[in-house]
Amino acid sequence: MKKDVPSLYDWAGGGEAFNRLTEVFYAKVLQDPLLEPVFRNMSDDHPQHRTAFIGEVFGGPAATAK
């Protein structure tokens, strides 16, 4: 008998958890003197795209391109 095993996405807390993770990451990156120049000119929707991508990699819903 095979038990249902949750994906890493579900185990980590789903979309809300990945949104929080991404928000915290980018807030810290933009405050870091070494990393800030790399991310300074990113588009406003960059964090949302990264959240969707990371979620999909961890077994969440498929990211859709806009």
Backbone bond lengths (Angstrom), bond angles and torsions (degrees), N, CA, C in turn:
res aa  C-N    CA-C-N  psi(-1)  N-CA   C-N-CA  omega(-1)  CA-C   N-CA-C  phi
1 M - - - 1.445 - - 1.533 108.11 -
2 K 1.312 115.79 126.34 1.457 121.43 -179.64 1.526 109.44 -95.63
3 K 1.320 115.47 126.96 1.462 120.00 177.28 1.515 108.95 -86.81
4 D 1.335 115.78 149.48 1.456 120.12 174.47 1.521 108.49 -71.93
5 V 1.314 114.89 125.17 1.456 120.96 179.99 1.527 107.52 -107.93
6 P 1.328 117.14 125.18 1.470 118.44 -179.99 1.532 110.55 -68.41
7 S 1.310 114.87 150.89 1.466 119.44 175.88 1.526 108.83 -71.99
8 L 1.320 116.51 164.82 1.458 120.12 174.74 1.524 110.52 -60.11
9 Y 1.331 116.12 -33.66 1.466 121.79 177.46 1.531 109.90 -59.06
10 D 1.319 116.58 -49.73 1.467 120.58 179.48 1.526 111.39 -67.38
11 W 1.319 116.29 -43.40 1.457 121.14 -178.71 1.528 111.33 -61.03
12 A 1.338 116.50 -36.07 1.467 120.94 -178.62 1.526 113.09 -77.24
13 G 1.319 118.13 -13.95 1.463 120.04 177.75 1.507 114.78 121.25
14 G 1.340 117.27 4.07 1.466 120.63 175.58 1.517 113.50 74.48
15 G 1.319 114.89 -161.95 1.454 122.11 -173.96 1.515 115.01 -56.62
16 E 1.323 117.02 -40.69 1.470 119.70 -179.44 1.522 111.43 -62.39
17 A 1.316 116.78 -41.24 1.463 120.55 -179.75 1.524 110.61 -66.49
18 F 1.318 117.63 -41.25 1.462 120.20 179.59 1.532 111.08 -69.32
19 N 1.307 117.58 -33.92 1.473 120.36 174.78 1.526 110.47 -63.06
20 R 1.325 116.90 -45.89 1.470 120.49 179.23 1.527 110.93 -62.97
21 L 1.323 116.36 -43.81 1.454 121.23 179.04 1.525 111.21 -57.29
22 T 1.318 116.34 -46.64 1.458 120.92 -179.12 1.521 111.30 -67.13
23 E 1.324 117.84 -41.79 1.465 121.22 178.52 1.525 111.22 -59.76
24 V 1.317 116.43 -45.65 1.463 120.55 -179.33 1.525 110.29 -66.34
25 F 1.329 116.91 -43.09 1.461 120.76 179.81 1.522 111.26 -58.18
26 Y 1.329 117.42 -51.44 1.463 119.50 -176.76 1.521 112.45 -69.73
27 A 1.308 118.59 -31.72 1.465 120.30 175.40 1.528 109.96 -63.33
28 K 1.320 116.69 -41.38 1.464 120.33 -179.94 1.524 111.49 -73.19
29 V 1.315 117.61 -39.88 1.469 121.32 179.23 1.525 110.24 -59.70
30 L 1.326 116.85 -42.00 1.463 120.14 -177.39 1.529 112.30 -72.43
31 Q 1.320 117.78 -11.85 1.460 121.52 176.13 1.527 112.42 -98.40
32 D 1.319 116.91 -7.81 1.457 121.23 -177.06 1.527 110.28 -88.20
33 P 1.332 118.73 126.00 1.464 120.44 -176.01 1.533 113.70 -64.78
34 L 1.314 118.22 -28.56 1.460 120.87 179.58 1.527 112.16 -80.63
35 L 1.328 116.59 -41.12 1.469 120.78 -174.98 1.526 113.97 -89.30
36 E 1.308 117.73 -26.51 1.470 120.68 -175.69 1.531 112.82 -53.16
37 P 1.346 120.71 -43.76 1.465 119.22 -179.83 1.536 113.82 -61.23
38 V 1.327 116.48 -29.46 1.465 120.55 179.80 1.531 110.64 -68.94
39 F 1.329 116.86 -35.74 1.457 122.07 -174.44 1.528 113.09 -104.47
40 R 1.298 118.19 -1.72 1.464 123.48 -173.69 1.527 113.01 -54.11
41 N 1.302 118.35 -42.92 1.464 122.07 -173.54 1.530 114.20 -101.48
42 M 1.320 116.92 19.00 1.470 118.69 179.77 1.528 109.46 -67.70
43 S 1.297 115.83 151.24 1.466 120.55 178.87 1.525 110.01 -68.61
44 D 1.317 115.77 158.47 1.462 120.55 -179.81 1.518 112.75 -61.50
45 D 1.340 117.27 -27.97 1.459 119.62 -177.99 1.531 113.32 -93.53
46 H 1.322 117.52 1.94 1.468 121.19 179.40 1.532 112.47 -54.84
47 P 1.343 119.21 -50.07 1.468 118.21 -179.87 1.537 113.69 -58.79
48 Q 1.323 117.61 -36.93 1.467 119.59 179.04 1.526 111.19 -66.21
49 H 1.331 116.94 -38.08 1.470 120.29 177.68 1.528 110.44 -66.14
50 R 1.313 117.34 -41.19 1.472 120.85 178.66 1.517 110.15 -65.38
51 T 1.331 117.32 -40.73 1.460 120.50 178.33 1.525 110.34 -59.79
52 A 1.318 117.50 -46.26 1.464 121.51 179.54 1.524 110.83 -62.61
53 F 1.325 116.99 -43.41 1.453 120.94 -179.35 1.529 111.20 -63.84
54 I 1.333 116.61 -49.29 1.463 120.50 -178.66 1.528 110.10 -62.82
55 G 1.322 116.59 -42.02 1.464 119.61 177.60 1.512 112.15 -59.33
56 E 1.319 117.06 -43.21 1.469 120.88 179.48 1.528 110.67 -63.87
57 V 1.323 117.39 -42.79 1.463 121.19 179.28 1.530 110.70 -60.58
58 F 1.310 117.69 -35.22 1.454 121.52 -179.29 1.531 113.15 -86.64
59 G 1.332 117.44 10.36 1.455 120.65 173.86 1.506 114.63 100.16
60 G 1.321 118.26 10.80 1.459 121.93 178.89 1.523 111.14 -82.51
61 P 1.323 116.68 -168.69 1.459 120.77 -178.62 1.530 111.52 -64.77
62 A 1.302 115.66 152.04 1.454 120.94 179.98 1.527 109.64 -63.26
63 A 1.322 115.29 133.40 1.458 120.92 176.16 1.523 108.11 -74.23
64 T 1.307 115.74 140.07 1.466 119.62 178.81 1.501 109.29 -112.29
65 A 1.314 115.76 135.37 1.467 120.58 177.87 1.517 109.81 -77.10
66 K 1.320 115.34 142.59 1.466 119.86 178.12 1.493 109.91 -106.54
